[in-house]
């Protein structure tokens, strides 16, 4: 009798724990993990400090420091069109003749892509105009040679992504232009001026905002 009672108690205890064991074996469904999606952007604006050499000005011994701003419209992941504007007014030191300044307005395609981690790269090809002023080398004489030239060149750079909308950028290019070989009016009036090709390197660092 005691044995039957003991077995009955074991049966009741086992039956009580069976639903709990079954419940513990079936894991509850987890909600699907939300995928991280970056905001869709079509435009980007860049602004930064910039430097240009001054090989298009005779007897120049250093370059100019200024600012550079670009606006780019992207089509897809790899291609865009960019407008590039630069103003360079501050000499690296005071060894340049006169007080030259350079302004640029360039347009062209840009090709960009992901490299590694938060690092992206790009290359661009630009064409536009370049303007030089303040380069008269003879006191009291006005600058009489053409001071606007067709300009263009190739370059590229790197971007480090800080967030889906902000990035740090460093880039450089080489801009070709054609100005007079001599800014002395006395020589120019005697037929001594001729156009020639010059190459001036640019470099810049700044911030990109995408929207």
Buried (B, 14 or more C-beta within 10 A) or exposed (E): EEEEEEEEEEEEEEEEEEEEEEEEEEEEEEEEEEEEEEEEEEEBEBBBEBBBBBBBBBEBEBBBBBBBBBBBEBEEEEEBBBBBBBBBBEBBEEEBBBEBBBBBBBBBBBEBEEEEEEEBBBBBBBEBBBBBBBBBBBEEBEBBBEBEBEBBBEBBBBBBBEEEBEBBBEBBBEBBBBBBBBBBBEBBEEEEBEEEEBEBBBBBBBEBEBE
